[in-house]
Amino acid sequence: MTASAILIQFLNGLASASSLFFVAAGLSLIFGVTRIVNFAHGSLYMLGTYMGCSLVEYFGRTPLGFWGGVLIAGLAAALIGAMIEATLLRRLYQAPELLQLLATFALVLVIKDFALWAWGPEDVLGPRAPGLDGAVTIAGRAFPEYDLLLIALGPVVLGLLWLLLTRTRWGSLVRAATEDREMAGALGVNQGWLFTGVFALGSLLAGFGGAVNIPREPATLMMDLSIISDVFVVVVVGGMGSIPGAFLAALLISEIKAFCIGIGEVHAYGIDISFSKLTLVVEFIVMAIVLVIRPWGLLGRAASVARGPGTLEDPLRSPSRHLLALGVAVLGVLVLMPVLGDAYTLVLLGDILVFALFSVSLHFIIGPAGMHSFGHAAYFGLGAYGAALALKHLVPMEAALFAGPFVAALGAVVFGWFCVRLSGVYLAMLTLAFAQITWSVVFQWDSFTGGSNGVVDVWPAAWLGSKTAYYYLTLVLATAGILLLWRMLYAPFGYALRAVRDSPLRADAIGIDARRFQWAGFSLAGLFAGLAGALYAFSKGSISPEVVAIPRSVDGLVMVLLGGIQTLTGPVAGAAVFTWLQDTIARNTDFWRATLGVIILILVLAFPQGATGMLRRRFAREQS
Amino acid sequence: MLSVRGLNAAYGRAHILFDIALRASKGEVVVLLGRNGAGKSTTLKSIIGLLRPLSGEILMRERSVSRLKPYQIARLGLGYVPEERRIFTDLTVMENLEVGRQARREDAPYWTPTRLFELFPNLGRMQDRLGGRMSGGEQQMLTIARTLMGNPAAILLDEPSEGLAPVIVEQMALTIRALKQEGLTVLVSEQNLRFAHAVADRAYIIEKGHIRYSGTMSDLESNGAVREQYLSV
């Protein structure tokens, strides 16, 4: 690269960093004070972009119309954010952290379908900024004027936020509540208003970040999840809750991405390396490196232990005789299903069994092992691709079915080694990062994985070819996997995992090597998720990168949380209900996401302990 | 000023407090004595609303506060100084005070940073110091000053002498007497009997979540059997 090319790429990086920083600063503020990882933050960014486009069209393409539109879009996002906090999240501050996450993800679904309804499925191209639609010549190259403005805007917003947080009483309250919100409450600080205010400010930043980007990027329905993963990375790399950290991380990541694009294809030592293809994954590599070296991000600090009434998990109980009888009865019905039900039911039940295994394996690490994984799809996907590619290149189907889980376990062993070094939100983000890395590799390695087309013609061997035969195979393997995972929780291995979750220090003191147990648990969960993936691949006959994508990981979380994390049967029930609901709703409405989102919200608000948790509680009350 | 009746509280399934009854009149310093784990901190946390009681009545100036949130109780004029101090370490001394600031109240002394720096001269000399960079004694002063910024009519002090050097403990006793002079009601929890004698008018003794004794400090002075049974280690 020439010096002028380097300069231009550098400026490009700076320009992209600004919007990313706004959104990340908003998420960081919200997380700092409320401790909620707000998945819907990306949706507010998306709304900001859509609303910005529409408002500028409405006001007219004049400088006043443009900037008026951008600002009002930001303010509208702030209002929506405040309403979400006041009507929904406020009811969930006492609920388990993962349930709050589920609620914000339900919002993602609802907002996505709202955007689909309001703006349609086509991308919306934004207007250029009037008065700034030209280019200036820098070092002999043209550079957009608007991007120069964005470069300046980043530090300006950073400065304003700094003033707000350090020079006003409200800022002191926000910082105090970030550190110890319970104490702030005991001093007379009304948390309700503070939280609503912080949500409004954070959402303003998200909406403004989206609206200010309209000359650079079209509004699409995909941008909510793509920005949220970028922003998670920025916030985690910078340090959760640190605004300067978010700024630094946004710069770092935008620059690295800009240079990856700038370098493009490199031919060295007879190998072609495509740096531009790296852009999808490079930020996650940065994050993985930063988290391993500085587990709390560049400018972050060790998270203070959340104060307040502790949420101790109830001990796992041995299944009662009634429950065992019910389990046997369900199995009996499942065995008879090929006689009782039609072909469609068999396929749906097969799916449910696969996802039950997936969700039980996820529950295994989230619940008893206390490791909140946001990226469990990685192992499902590795299982599916492992099996499909083994079938294509190496071995017959029967062997490929077991190659899948093996590949997944291998992936879990490698990724898990890093993950068990972290805990809490940081662990969750790292698992997400690894899933995203897996996804990018699968998506981009056309010659091996088939890229976005996936792998087709992945059918079971002839003797398993009939729907009934494959159903029985799924039934046997999924049930065996689920029972095995459950059995392990009542073995010394399972006790050790739970001991590490409940008190790492005490577990350490009695000689339990916490990391080794967590690593083993993580790998085992990966193995069984991989088995689910392999079964899935052969049941569908083809797979695409969707099996590794973020929504798949989130589906898993929804299943586990819907069922209730405190019980073993919960994830199975959750998987059944979720898969059935998704199937039913998707066949009956175009807005299945919103419908599903609303159902999840209602369930979360009605049963903050999950459905089975609620049932058990009611049952226990009747008995006592 | 402050009265507690039939208070029961629990952490999860562990029942900690059993039918606690307490009372503190205006301008009185009352001490809640007991060994480690007797339920002193839990009692104070239940009063300020950080722990929701299972049952019982907590009255602040004849008004029931048992169903209110901590910030509402604080705004009714009840201050709380936690055992672990819980200074905002990222905030300066002034900012810590600012977080505690509440509106002026007719029935309680009015505090400004200037007045507080007269009471705690040390703090006045380190107004821009970060809370995290202060010694334990300085933090203990700051946590009391921060609570006073809310202009409370009554305050709950959770083991203010714990972990402090003897000279600071003495200073703390002077501070509490000064607060009494101002007309504040003080409910203080303690293990240190000598400190209690230095500050308190009356005492309750709590053991295993039950109030076992109540009387004036001079009664307690003359009752060696009670001291032996519940307080000596």
Chai-1 contact restraints between the chains, C-beta under 6 A:
chainA,res_idxA,chainB,res_idxB,connection_type,confidence,min_distance_angstrom,max_distance_angstrom,comment,restraint_id
A,R169,B,E98,contact,1.0,0.0,6.0,A-B,restraint_1
A,S172,B,E95,contact,1.0,0.0,6.0,A-B,restraint_2
A,S172,B,E98,contact,1.0,0.0,6.0,A-B,restraint_3
A,S172,B,V99,contact,1.0,0.0,6.0,A-B,restraint_4
A,L173,B,V99,contact,1.0,0.0,6.0,A-B,restraint_5
A,R175,B,D90,contact,1.0,0.0,6.0,A-B,restraint_6
A,R175,B,L91,contact,1.0,0.0,6.0,A-B,restraint_7
A,A176,B,F88,contact,1.0,0.0,6.0,A-B,restraint_8
A,A176,B,V99,contact,1.0,0.0,6.0,A-B,restraint_9
A,E179,B,F88,contact,1.0,0.0,6.0,A-B,restraint_10
A,E179,B,D90,contact,1.0,0.0,6.0,A-B,restraint_11
A,D180,B,R86,contact,1.0,0.0,6.0,A-B,restraint_12
A,M183,B,R86,contact,1.0,0.0,6.0,A-B,restraint_13
A,G185,B,P70,contact,1.0,0.0,6.0,A-B,restraint_14
A,G185,B,Y71,contact,1.0,0.0,6.0,A-B,restraint_15
A,A186,B,I48,contact,1.0,0.0,6.0,A-B,restraint_16
A,A186,B,P70,contact,1.0,0.0,6.0,A-B,restraint_17
A,A186,B,A74,contact,1.0,0.0,6.0,A-B,restraint_18
A,A186,B,Y80,contact,1.0,0.0,6.0,A-B,restraint_19
A,L187,B,G100,contact,1.0,0.0,6.0,A-B,restraint_20
A,G188,B,Y71,contact,1.0,0.0,6.0,A-B,restraint_21
A,G188,B,A74,contact,1.0,0.0,6.0,A-B,restraint_22
A,G188,B,R75,contact,1.0,0.0,6.0,A-B,restraint_23
A,G188,B,Q102,contact,1.0,0.0,6.0,A-B,restraint_24
A,G188,B,G150,contact,1.0,0.0,6.0,A-B,restraint_25
A,V189,B,Y71,contact,1.0,0.0,6.0,A-B,restraint_26
A,N190,B,Y71,contact,1.0,0.0,6.0,A-B,restraint_27
A,L312,B,G12,contact,1.0,0.0,6.0,A-B,restraint_28
